[in-house]
Amino acid sequence: MMEGLIDGFFTVLEPYHIFILFLATVIGFWGGALPGISGTMLVIILLPVTYAMDTVSAFLMLTGIYGASVFSGLISAILFRTPGTPEAVATVFDGYPMTQKGEAGRALGIGVISSAVGGLAGTLALVFLTPLLADVALNFSSPEFFALAFLGLTVVASLSGKELTKGLIGVCFGLFLATVGMDSMSGTPRFDFNMTNLRTGIELIPILIGLFAISEIMKKSREDHTLADTVKKVKTKIYDSSIMRRISFTIGRSSILGTFLGILPGVGATTASMLGYSEAVRWSKHPENFGKGTPEGIAAPEAANNSAAMGALVPLLALGIPGSATTAVILGAFVMHGLQPGPSLMTNNSELVYAIFVGAIFLNLMILIFAKPFISTFVYLMKVPYTILAPFIAVFCIIGTFAVRNSLFDVWVMLLFGAIGYFFEKARFPMATVILGVVLGPIAESEFRRSLQMAGGDYLVFVTRPISAILIGLAIILLLTPLLKKWKQEKHIKKSIDKTG
């Protein structure tokens, strides 16, 4: 591990890679701080750009944007009561009241230091836990890989929230899209409707950009995104010894909680921030102060969401299971670059993995260094309506999609999925579930069929092998838990109605 970290350190220290990481940090800052643009959208938009880059540069760019955007959502949350990213929703509760009391600089400083500490905690977990999980997974065969893919697909239960049925429909739709094109094992065309462009399947890039970026543009273009609030000059104070003594325990607790939740597939940084905030209230001696501008109310969600963002990369790199919606997109980027996250990645591409580890450490240091000048710039420049930003985003999406294969057909596919995504949003379909189906579908199908060939058609191969049996059992539990909770709630409501007549 130490040898790998040293090699990764020297890889990241190359001037070009430092520049890529700096660029990713700046892009992530802007994307996270601007309402209407999330880290997920930025990763999707820049996915085609990374296609022409070497793998180390590409994934330093994508993971850097992801981490920086999770951090910078707190800026607009504190200054304008408008969270730049979903992960910063809980930061509004106490961040904006501090701004109203004239303590915006103090609130931003608390957010910056909490985010950096939380991010470093999640990065340490990423460095030490990923190789351990990968070592265990090196003994996997086809049944275990199918079970892993199946477990990854059941993340739909977490990504769907209360809309499990819609989530299942979404993942099934994604699985269907994954079957379009040539059968990888028999070479038989499937669902191509005699169209040459569909013979090789539907490219991942048009689906991603259409479902997320184009649909978001269509939705946001109907809203006013001008930041109408005016904020006077803000002087951000990154370190305050008296405040640090007060919030240090909160930061530590939330960092550990966020890291644990981030490693769990499908939980995500948004959930971690809310739970971090609720635990801060639970542990506080003065819970009545929360919501009125208390420092712990900023430190808790920011430490939790940044540690969870880094923690979500652990199951992605070690097992090939996305820990969040954004890491599901990054999983697609690995596939696009001809790589398969999982135990073999640590063995065959250790230079890339350790470069990602070291890049995450550098990213958190860059957040500390560049947060203050960025906030000063953001306060004065970013009062831009979305109607100005949206056309630039749309043009970039079209150019990026076309550039992957120089195919106009892909552009039409992207626009089609943009319309589908727009109506999915209207129907409150969790679109990340579609991506799960598209990305994990081919893996699940091929490993399922190989397992049956290996066992001579015996379906018991999945339950007679201990690891695959445990993984499939865990997947079924994760899938059934929301249904059991809903059934219990309905039963409780029915009993209450019967008692009251």
C-alpha positions as CSV (number, residue, x, y, z in Angstrom):
1,M,0.0,0.0,0.0
2,M,2.8,2.4,0.9
3,E,4.6,1.7,-2.3
4,G,1.3,2.3,-4.3
5,L,0.7,5.6,-2.4
6,I,4.2,6.8,-3.1
7,D,3.8,6.0,-6.8
8,G,0.4,7.7,-6.8
9,F,1.9,10.8,-5.1
10,F,4.6,11.2,-7.8
11,T,1.9,10.5,-10.5
12,V,-0.3,13.3,-9.2
13,L,2.6,15.6,-8.8
14,E,3.2,15.7,-12.5
15,P,2.5,19.3,-13.7
16,Y,-0.2,18.2,-16.1
17,H,-2.1,16.2,-13.4
18,I,-1.8,19.1,-10.9
19,F,-3.3,21.4,-13.5
20,I,-6.1,18.9,-14.2
21,L,-6.9,18.6,-10.5
22,F,-6.8,22.4,-10.1
23,L,-9.1,22.8,-13.1
24,A,-11.5,20.1,-11.7
25,T,-11.6,22.0,-8.4
26,V,-12.5,25.3,-10.0
27,I,-15.1,23.7,-12.2
28,G,-16.6,21.8,-9.2
29,F,-16.6,25.1,-7.2
30,W,-18.7,26.9,-9.8
31,G,-21.0,24.0,-10.6
32,G,-21.7,23.3,-6.9
33,A,-22.2,26.9,-5.9
34,L,-24.5,27.7,-8.8
35,P,-28.1,26.6,-8.1
36,G,-29.4,24.5,-10.9
37,I,-26.1,22.8,-11.7
38,S,-25.0,19.8,-9.6
39,G,-21.9,17.7,-9.4
40,T,-23.7,14.9,-11.2
41,M,-24.6,17.1,-14.1
42,L,-21.1,18.5,-14.4
43,V,-19.6,14.9,-14.4
44,I,-22.1,13.9,-17.1
45,I,-21.4,17.0,-19.3
46,L,-17.6,16.6,-19.1
47,L,-17.7,12.8,-19.6
48,P,-17.2,13.1,-23.4
49,V,-14.3,15.4,-22.8
50,T,-12.5,12.8,-20.7
51,Y,-12.9,10.2,-23.5
52,A,-9.8,11.8,-25.3
53,M,-7.8,12.0,-22.0
54,D,-5.6,9.3,-20.5
55,T,-7.3,7.4,-17.7
56,V,-5.4,9.0,-14.8
57,S,-6.2,12.5,-16.0
58,A,-9.8,11.6,-16.8
59,F,-10.6,10.2,-13.3
60,L,-8.7,12.9,-11.5
61,M,-10.9,15.3,-13.4
62,L,-14.2,13.5,-12.6
63,T,-13.5,12.6,-9.0
64,G,-12.2,16.2,-8.4
65,I,-15.3,17.8,-9.8
66,Y,-17.4,15.4,-7.7
67,G,-15.7,16.3,-4.4
68,A,-15.4,20.0,-5.1
69,S,-19.1,20.4,-6.1
70,V,-20.2,18.6,-2.9
71,F,-18.2,21.1,-0.9
72,S,-19.2,24.3,-2.7
73,G,-23.0,23.8,-2.4
74,L,-22.7,25.3,1.0
75,I,-21.7,28.7,-0.4
76,S,-25.1,29.6,-2.0
77,A,-26.8,27.8,0.9
78,I,-25.3,30.1,3.5
79,L,-25.3,33.3,1.5
80,F,-28.6,33.1,-0.5
81,R,-30.6,30.4,1.3
82,T,-30.4,28.4,-2.0
83,P,-28.4,25.2,-1.7
84,G,-26.2,24.8,-4.8
85,T,-26.4,21.0,-4.5
86,P,-28.8,18.6,-2.8
87,E,-26.0,17.7,-0.3
88,A,-26.1,21.2,1.1
89,V,-29.8,21.3,2.0
90,A,-29.3,20.8,5.8
91,T,-26.6,23.6,5.7
92,V,-29.3,26.1,5.0
93,F,-31.0,25.5,8.4
94,D,-28.3,27.3,10.4
95,G,-26.1,28.8,7.7
96,Y,-28.6,31.4,6.4
97,P,-29.7,32.5,9.9
98,M,-26.0,33.3,10.6
99,T,-25.8,35.4,7.4
100,Q,-29.0,37.2,8.5
101,K,-27.2,38.0,11.8
102,G,-24.2,39.5,9.9
103,E,-22.0,36.4,10.5
104,A,-21.8,35.1,6.9
105,G,-17.9,35.1,6.9
106,R,-17.9,33.1,10.1
107,A,-20.5,30.6,8.8
108,L,-18.5,30.1,5.6
109,G,-15.3,29.5,7.5
110,I,-17.0,26.8,9.6
111,G,-18.3,25.2,6.5
112,V,-14.9,25.2,4.7
113,I,-13.0,23.7,7.6
114,S,-15.7,21.1,8.4
115,S,-15.9,20.1,4.7
116,A,-12.1,19.7,4.5
117,V,-11.8,17.6,7.6
118,G,-14.8,15.5,6.6
119,G,-13.4,15.0,3.1
120,L,-10.0,13.9,4.5
121,A,-11.7,11.4,6.9
122,G,-13.6,9.9,4.0
123,T,-10.4,9.8,1.9
124,L,-8.5,7.9,4.7
125,A,-11.3,5.3,4.6
126,L,-11.0,5.2,0.8
127,V,-7.3,4.5,1.0
128,F,-7.4,1.8,3.7
129,L,-10.7,0.0,3.1
130,T,-10.7,-0.2,-0.7
131,P,-7.7,-2.6,-0.9
132,L,-9.0,-4.7,1.9
133,L,-12.4,-5.2,0.2
134,A,-10.7,-5.8,-3.1
135,D,-8.4,-8.5,-1.6
136,V,-11.4,-10.4,-0.4
137,A,-13.2,-10.0,-3.7
138,L,-10.2,-11.4,-5.7
139,N,-11.5,-14.9,-4.9
140,F,-14.8,-14.1,-6.8
141,S,-15.9,-16.2,-9.7
142,S,-18.9,-15.7,-12.1
143,P,-21.6,-16.5,-9.5
144,E,-20.1,-14.0,-7.1
145,F,-19.8,-11.3,-9.8
146,F,-23.4,-11.8,-10.7
147,A,-24.4,-11.6,-7.0
148,L,-22.4,-8.3,-6.7
149,A,-24.2,-6.9,-9.8
150,F,-27.5,-8.0,-8.4
151,L,-26.7,-6.4,-5.1
152,G,-25.8,-3.2,-7.0
153,L,-29.1,-3.3,-8.8
154,T,-30.9,-3.5,-5.5
155,V,-29.5,-0.1,-4.6
156,V,-32.6,1.0,-6.4
157,A,-34.4,0.6,-3.1
158,S,-32.3,3.4,-1.6
159,L,-32.3,5.6,-4.7
160,S,-36.0,5.4,-5.1
161,G,-37.0,6.8,-1.7
162,K,-40.7,6.2,-1.2
163,E,-41.2,5.4,-5.0
164,L,-39.9,1.9,-5.0
165,T,-42.3,0.7,-7.7
166,K,-41.2,3.5,-10.0
167,G,-37.6,2.8,-9.2
168,L,-38.1,-0.9,-10.2
169,I,-39.7,0.2,-13.4
170,G,-36.7,2.6,-14.0
171,V,-34.1,-0.1,-13.4
172,C,-36.0,-2.6,-15.7
173,F,-36.1,0.1,-18.4
174,G,-32.3,0.5,-18.0
175,L,-31.9,-3.3,-18.2
176,F,-33.9,-3.4,-21.4
177,L,-31.7,-0.6,-22.9
178,A,-28.6,-2.7,-22.0
179,T,-29.9,-5.6,-24.2
180,V,-30.1,-3.5,-27.4
181,G,-27.5,-4.4,-29.9
182,M,-25.3,-7.5,-30.4
183,D,-25.4,-10.2,-27.8
184,S,-21.9,-10.3,-26.4
185,M,-21.9,-14.1,-26.0
186,S,-23.7,-15.4,-29.1
187,G,-23.2,-12.5,-31.5
188,T,-27.0,-12.4,-32.2
189,P,-28.5,-8.9,-32.9
190,R,-31.2,-8.0,-30.3
191,F,-33.8,-5.2,-30.5
192,D,-31.9,-3.3,-33.3
193,F,-35.1,-3.0,-35.5
194,N,-32.8,-3.5,-38.5
195,M,-31.1,-0.2,-37.8
196,T,-27.3,-0.2,-38.4
197,N,-26.8,2.5,-35.7
198,L,-28.4,0.2,-33.1
199,R,-26.4,-2.9,-34.0
200,T,-23.6,-1.9,-31.6
201,G,-26.1,-0.9,-28.9
202,I,-27.1,2.5,-27.4
203,E,-24.1,4.5,-26.3
204,L,-24.0,5.3,-22.6
205,I,-23.0,9.0,-23.1
206,P,-26.2,10.0,-25.0
207,I,-28.4,8.3,-22.3
208,L,-26.5,10.0,-19.4
209,I,-26.5,13.5,-20.9
210,G,-30.1,13.2,-22.2
211,L,-31.6,11.9,-18.9
212,F,-29.8,14.2,-16.6
213,A,-28.4,17.3,-18.4
214,I,-31.0,18.0,-21.2
215,S,-34.0,17.1,-19.0
216,E,-32.6,19.4,-16.3
217,I,-32.3,22.3,-18.8
218,M,-35.9,21.7,-19.9
219,K,-37.1,21.8,-16.3
220,K,-35.0,24.7,-15.1
221,S,-35.6,26.9,-18.1
222,R,-39.2,27.4,-16.8
223,E,-37.9,28.8,-13.5
224,D,-36.2,32.1,-12.5
225,H,-32.7,31.4,-11.2
226,T,-31.6,34.9,-10.7
227,L,-29.9,35.3,-7.3
228,A,-31.9,38.3,-6.3
229,D,-30.5,38.6,-2.8
230,T,-27.7,41.0,-2.4
231,V,-24.8,40.3,0.0
232,K,-22.4,42.9,1.2
233,K,-18.7,42.2,1.2
234,V,-18.0,39.0,3.0
235,K,-14.7,38.3,4.8
236,T,-14.4,34.6,5.3
237,K,-12.5,33.5,8.4
238,I,-11.3,29.9,7.8
239,Y,-9.9,29.2,11.2
240,D,-11.2,30.4,14.5
241,S,-9.7,28.7,17.6
242,S,-12.6,29.3,19.8
243,I,-15.1,28.0,17.3
244,M,-12.9,25.0,16.5
245,R,-12.8,23.9,20.1
246,R,-16.6,24.2,20.2
247,I,-17.3,22.2,17.0
248,S,-14.4,19.7,16.9
249,F,-16.4,16.9,18.5
250,T,-19.3,17.5,16.1
251,I,-17.0,17.4,13.1
252,G,-15.4,14.2,14.3
253,R,-18.7,12.4,15.0
254,S,-20.2,13.6,11.7
255,S,-17.1,12.6,9.7
256,I,-17.2,9.0,11.1
257,L,-21.0,8.8,10.5
258,G,-20.7,10.2,7.0
259,T,-17.9,7.9,6.0
260,F,-19.9,4.8,7.2
261,L,-23.0,5.9,5.4
262,G,-21.1,6.8,2.2
263,I,-19.7,3.3,2.0
264,L,-23.2,1.8,2.2
265,P,-24.4,1.5,-1.5
266,G,-27.1,3.9,-2.4
267,V,-27.3,6.0,0.8
268,G,-25.4,9.0,-0.6
269,A,-24.1,12.3,0.8
270,T,-27.5,14.0,1.0
271,T,-28.8,11.4,3.4
272,A,-25.5,11.6,5.4
273,S,-25.8,15.4,5.7
274,M,-29.4,15.1,7.1
275,L,-28.5,12.3,9.5
276,G,-25.3,14.3,10.6
277,Y,-27.5,17.3,11.3
278,S,-30.1,15.2,13.3
279,E,-27.4,13.6,15.3
280,A,-25.9,17.0,16.2
281,V,-29.3,18.1,17.5
282,R,-29.6,14.8,19.4
283,W,-26.2,15.2,21.1
284,S,-26.5,18.9,21.8
285,K,-27.0,20.3,25.3
286,H,-29.0,23.2,23.7
287,P,-31.1,21.7,20.8
288,E,-33.4,24.7,20.9
289,N,-30.6,26.8,19.3
290,F,-30.6,24.8,16.1
291,G,-32.3,26.5,13.2
292,K,-31.3,29.9,14.6
293,G,-27.7,30.1,13.5
294,T,-25.6,27.7,15.6
295,P,-22.1,26.7,14.4
296,E,-22.8,23.0,15.1
297,G,-25.7,23.2,12.6
298,I,-23.2,24.0,9.8
299,A,-20.3,21.8,10.9
300,A,-22.4,18.6,11.2
301,P,-24.0,18.4,7.7
302,E,-20.8,19.6,6.0
303,A,-18.5,17.1,7.6
304,A,-21.0,14.3,7.0
305,N,-21.7,15.0,3.3
306,N,-18.0,15.5,2.3
307,S,-16.9,12.3,4.1
308,A,-19.8,10.4,2.6
309,A,-18.8,11.7,-0.9
310,M,-15.3,10.2,-0.5
311,G,-16.7,7.1,1.2
312,A,-19.0,6.4,-1.7
313,L,-16.0,5.7,-3.9
314,V,-15.0,2.7,-1.7
315,P,-17.6,0.2,-2.9
316,L,-17.2,1.6,-6.5
317,L,-13.5,1.0,-6.7
318,A,-13.4,-2.2,-4.6
319,L,-16.6,-4.0,-5.7
320,G,-17.9,-2.1,-8.7
321,I,-21.0,-1.0,-6.8
322,P,-21.9,2.7,-7.0
323,G,-22.4,4.3,-3.6
324,S,-24.4,7.2,-5.0
325,A,-26.0,8.6,-8.1
326,T,-22.8,10.5,-9.1
327,T,-20.6,7.4,-8.5
328,A,-23.1,5.5,-10.7
329,V,-22.1,8.0,-13.5
330,I,-18.4,7.5,-12.7
331,L,-19.0,3.8,-13.0
332,G,-20.2,4.4,-16.5
333,A,-17.1,6.5,-17.1
334,F,-14.9,3.4,-16.1
335,V,-16.9,1.3,-18.6
336,M,-16.5,3.9,-21.3
337,H,-12.7,3.8,-20.8
338,G,-12.7,0.0,-21.0
339,L,-12.2,-0.6,-17.3
340,Q,-14.2,-2.6,-14.9
341,P,-14.2,-1.3,-11.3
342,G,-13.8,-4.1,-8.8
343,P,-11.2,-6.4,-7.4
344,S,-9.3,-6.7,-10.7
345,L,-9.0,-2.9,-10.9
346,M,-6.7,-2.9,-7.9
347,T,-4.5,-5.6,-9.4
348,N,-4.4,-4.5,-13.1
349,N,-4.7,-0.7,-12.7
350,S,-3.1,0.0,-9.3
351,E,-1.4,3.2,-10.6
352,L,-4.8,4.6,-11.5
353,V,-6.4,3.6,-8.2
354,Y,-3.6,5.1,-6.0
355,A,-3.5,8.2,-8.2
356,I,-7.3,8.6,-7.4
357,F,-6.5,8.2,-3.7
358,V,-3.7,10.8,-3.6
359,G,-5.8,13.1,-5.9
360,A,-8.6,13.0,-3.3
361,I,-6.1,14.1,-0.6
362,F,-4.8,16.9,-2.8
363,L,-8.4,17.9,-3.6
364,N,-9.2,18.5,0.1
365,L,-6.1,20.6,0.5
366,M,-7.1,22.7,-2.6
367,I,-10.5,23.3,-1.1
368,L,-8.8,24.8,1.9
369,I,-6.5,26.9,-0.2
370,F,-8.8,28.2,-2.9
371,A,-12.2,28.4,-1.1
372,K,-11.6,31.9,0.3
373,P,-10.7,33.6,-3.0
374,F,-13.4,31.7,-4.8
375,I,-16.1,32.9,-2.3
376,S,-14.9,36.5,-2.7
377,T,-15.3,36.2,-6.5
378,F,-18.6,34.3,-6.3
379,V,-20.3,36.9,-4.2
380,Y,-19.8,39.7,-6.7
381,L,-20.1,37.9,-10.0
382,M,-22.7,35.1,-9.7
383,K,-26.1,36.8,-10.1
384,V,-26.6,35.2,-13.5
385,P,-30.1,33.9,-14.6
386,Y,-30.3,30.4,-15.7
387,T,-31.6,31.5,-19.1
388,I,-28.1,32.7,-19.9
389,L,-26.4,29.5,-18.6
390,A,-28.7,27.0,-20.1
391,P,-27.9,27.6,-23.9
392,F,-24.2,27.2,-23.2
393,I,-24.8,24.0,-21.3
394,A,-27.1,22.7,-24.2
395,V,-24.5,23.5,-26.9
396,F,-21.7,21.8,-24.9
397,C,-23.9,18.7,-24.4
398,I,-24.5,18.4,-28.2
399,I,-20.9,18.9,-29.1
400,G,-19.7,16.5,-26.4
401,T,-22.2,13.8,-27.5
402,F,-21.3,14.2,-31.2
403,A,-17.6,14.1,-30.5
404,V,-17.6,10.6,-28.9
405,R,-18.3,8.8,-32.2
406,N,-18.8,11.7,-34.7
407,S,-22.4,10.4,-34.9
408,L,-25.5,12.7,-35.4
409,F,-27.6,9.6,-34.5
410,D,-26.2,9.9,-30.9
411,V,-27.3,13.5,-30.7
412,W,-30.8,12.5,-31.6
413,V,-30.7,9.7,-29.0
414,M,-29.5,12.3,-26.5
415,L,-32.4,14.6,-27.3
416,L,-34.9,11.7,-27.2
417,F,-33.7,10.7,-23.7
418,G,-33.8,14.4,-22.7
419,A,-37.5,14.3,-23.4
420,I,-37.9,11.0,-21.6
421,G,-36.0,12.3,-18.7
422,Y,-38.2,15.5,-18.5
423,F,-41.3,13.4,-18.3
424,F,-39.7,11.0,-15.8
425,E,-39.0,14.1,-13.6
426,K,-42.6,15.1,-14.0
427,A,-43.7,11.6,-12.9
428,R,-41.0,11.7,-10.1
429,F,-39.2,8.8,-11.5
430,P,-35.7,8.3,-9.8
431,M,-33.6,8.5,-13.0
432,A,-30.4,7.2,-11.3
433,T,-32.2,3.8,-11.3
434,V,-32.2,3.8,-15.1
435,I,-28.4,4.3,-15.1
436,L,-28.0,1.4,-12.7
437,G,-29.8,-0.8,-15.1
438,V,-27.8,0.4,-18.2
439,V,-24.4,0.1,-16.5
440,L,-24.9,-3.1,-14.4
441,G,-27.2,-4.9,-16.8
442,P,-24.6,-6.3,-19.2
443,I,-22.4,-7.4,-16.2
444,A,-25.3,-9.2,-14.5
445,E,-26.5,-10.8,-17.7
446,S,-23.1,-12.1,-18.9
447,E,-22.0,-13.4,-15.5
448,F,-25.4,-15.0,-14.9
449,R,-25.1,-16.9,-18.2
450,R,-21.4,-17.9,-17.5
451,S,-22.4,-19.1,-14.1
452,L,-25.0,-21.4,-15.6
453,Q,-22.6,-22.7,-18.2
454,M,-20.1,-23.4,-15.5
455,A,-22.6,-25.3,-13.4
456,G,-24.2,-27.2,-16.3
457,G,-27.5,-25.3,-16.0
458,D,-27.9,-25.8,-12.3
459,Y,-29.5,-22.6,-10.8
460,L,-28.5,-23.7,-7.3
461,V,-24.9,-22.6,-8.1
462,F,-25.9,-19.1,-6.7
463,V,-26.9,-20.4,-3.3
464,T,-24.5,-23.3,-2.8
465,R,-21.5,-20.9,-3.0
466,P,-21.3,-19.1,0.4
467,I,-20.3,-15.6,-0.8
468,S,-22.8,-15.4,-3.6
469,A,-25.5,-16.8,-1.3
470,I,-24.7,-14.1,1.3
471,L,-24.7,-11.3,-1.3
472,I,-27.9,-12.4,-2.9
473,G,-29.5,-12.7,0.5
474,L,-28.4,-9.2,1.5
475,A,-29.7,-7.9,-1.8
476,I,-33.1,-9.5,-1.2
477,I,-33.2,-8.0,2.3
478,L,-32.3,-4.5,1.0
479,L,-35.1,-4.8,-1.6
480,L,-37.8,-6.0,0.8
481,T,-37.0,-3.7,3.7
482,P,-38.8,-0.7,2.2
483,L,-41.8,-2.8,1.4
484,L,-42.0,-4.2,5.0
485,K,-41.6,-0.7,6.4
486,K,-44.5,0.5,4.2
487,W,-46.6,-2.5,5.2
488,K,-46.0,-1.8,8.9
489,Q,-46.9,1.9,8.5
490,E,-50.1,1.1,6.7
491,K,-51.0,-1.5,9.4
492,H,-50.3,1.1,12.1
493,I,-52.4,3.7,10.4
494,K,-55.3,1.2,9.9
495,K,-55.1,0.3,13.6
496,S,-55.2,4.0,14.6
497,I,-58.3,4.6,12.3
498,D,-60.1,1.5,13.8
499,K,-59.4,2.8,17.4
500,T,-60.7,6.3,16.6
501,G,-63.7,5.0,14.6
